[in-house]
């Protein structure tokens, strides 16, 4: 099981309570971004493109706690940037643990081994390191635009697991992903002893330099995930709603729940979601009451939402469905009990896919704004950003 019983019970009790109170627009996970600064410069990231004076800024622990209490979600995801670069990350994590929030600290793990050896964190059921891993070694290093990151991340994962920390992996799949390689990657991650894996299709950030790498059509996304998630190996464990995974496979139709994972950062509460930036609200209450939610999601006809299937919009929908009544609970139980998803058609597609070149490593070179990617220039930009953050 990819999620501890205590966490499942906390979430279940929270969701049922919200439903009994008739509250439709309730948050499931707070996406708390304490900084945008990072020690990588990934082509698919929309955060590191901000100017230097923005990258220098950090959200204070006090503002983080205020946002958490204002929102009230039982779980807090801490993305970035790279959260381990925040000078007060220890205080932020300890404050959230004291509030009994289940934390997913999202990290590229380049600093994880160092921070653990320094004793910055202590194992607890409330803290999970969610390590961003984009595939097997060569795929991961290519995706994050730096060689050696996979090996460094693996060292951090192994140490965290050995020390008793909860560890999950978080994988974003892009255009040209090789389904056979992804399945091999799942095997590698489970051998490390991680608690579970999370996976989601990449969807275009307006600020991301390489727009061509994102999956563009739902049908394409469904076909990819059908190959990857059908005929599962017995040892695979996912730290996600099984109904969301069925949605990715094309077995369910869901509408987006953009308020399910609200985002708070140095600018305030981001409207309407983690991916789109249609302004900011000063308070969570203002975010919920002044955002025209009918303008978002596939049913709205908004072209920015038409092809999106990202977990930050649809995981909450799947969880909401689970606790909507007997049918939702039964669907979730069936998905947990019968999780192999035998599919001869998908198996045949995997065999065919093995004969074809896949991914940007084989089919095309990575381009940034129409120009070939330059690793040395990328490294220089990261060094400059780290210097800005330290200033």
C-alpha positions, 0 to 999 in steps of 0.5 A, a space after each residue: 500500500 502506497 499511503 499509510 493507514 493513518 494518512 488515508 484515515 485523516 484524508 477520508 475523515 476530512 473529505 467526508 466532513 467537507 461533504 457533510 457540511 455541503 462544502 463544494 470548494 474544499 482544498 485537498 492539498 495546499 501547494 506551498 511554494 516558499 521560493 522559485 530559486 533552484 539549483 537546476 535549470 530544467 527546460 520544462 520548468 516555468 518557475 526559474 524564468 523569473 528575474 533575479 530580484 524575484 529569485 532572491 525572495 523567500 516566503 517567510 515561515 510565518 507566512 507559510 503557517 498563515 497560508 496553511 491555517 487559512 486553507 485548512 487542507 490536511 496535506 501540504 506539498 512543498 514544491 519550488 524551485 528547490 525547497 532545500 535551498 530555503 534558509 528556513 526550510 527546517 523551521 517550515 517543516 517542523 511547524 507543519 509537523 506540529 500542526 499535524 499536516 502530512 507534508 510532501 517535500 518536493 526535491 530534486 535530491 541534489 542536496 538531500 544527502 547533505 541535509 540528512 547528514 547534517 541532521 536537518 530533519 527527523 523521520 516522522 509519518 508526517 514528512 515525505 520526501 517526494 523526489 522528482 525523477 523523470 526516468 532512467 538515468 539518461 532520460 532523467 539527466 536529459 530532462 533536467 539538463 545536467 549529467 550526474 543528477 540521477 546518481 546524486 538523487 539515488 544516493 539521497 533516496 537510499 540514505 533517506 530510506 535507510 534512515 527511516 524517512 518516507 520517500 516517494 518518487 514523482 515523475 512527469 512524462 513528456 512528448 516522446 516518452 518510451 513506455 518500456 523505459 518508463 516501466 523499467 524505471 518503475 522497477 528501479 525505483 521500487 528496488 530502492 525501497 521507496 514507499 510509492 511512486 507518483 506519475 503525471 503527464 507534463 502540461 505546458 507552463 506558459 513560462 517554460 522554455 521548451 513548449 514542444 516537449 509537453 504532451 499535446 493531446 488527451 488521446 495521445 496521453 491516454 495511449 501512453 499511460 495505457 501502455 505504461 500502467 496496463 499489465 502491471 508488475 506485481 511489485 509496483 506501488 503508487 502513492 496516488 488515487 487508483 481512480 486517477 491512474 484509471 483516468 490517465 489510462 482513459 478508463 474514466 472521464 473526469 472534470 478538473 477540480 482546480 480548487 482542490 490543490 490551491 497554490 500559495 507563493 510569494 505573490 499570494 494565492 494563485 488563480 486558478 491553479 498551479 499551472 495557470 496564472 490569471 492573477 492572485 488573491 490576497 487571501 484564500 477566502 478571496 481566491 475561492 469567492 472571487 475566482 470564476 471557476 466555471 471558466 476553467 476545466 475542459 467543460 468550460 471550453 477554455 483552450 488552456 484547459 482542453 488537453 490538461 490531465 495533470 494530477 494537480 487538477 484531477 487527483 482531487 476529482 478522483 478522491 472526491 469521487 471515491 467518497 461520493 457514495 457507495 459507487 465511488 468507494 467500490 470503484 476504489 476498492 476494485 482498483 486496489 484489489 484488481 490492480 494488474 489491468 491485464 490488457 493484451 492490446 496494450 501489451 502488443 503496443 508495448 512490443 511495437 513501441 520497443 521497435 521504434 525510437 523514442 524521446 528527445 534523446 533519439 528523435 530530436 535535440 532539445 531546443 530552447 526558444 528555437 535554439 539548440 540546448 547548450 549544457 554549458 550555458 545552462 550550468 552557467 545560468 544555474 551558478 548565477 542563480 545560486 549566487 543571486 540566492 546567496 546574496 
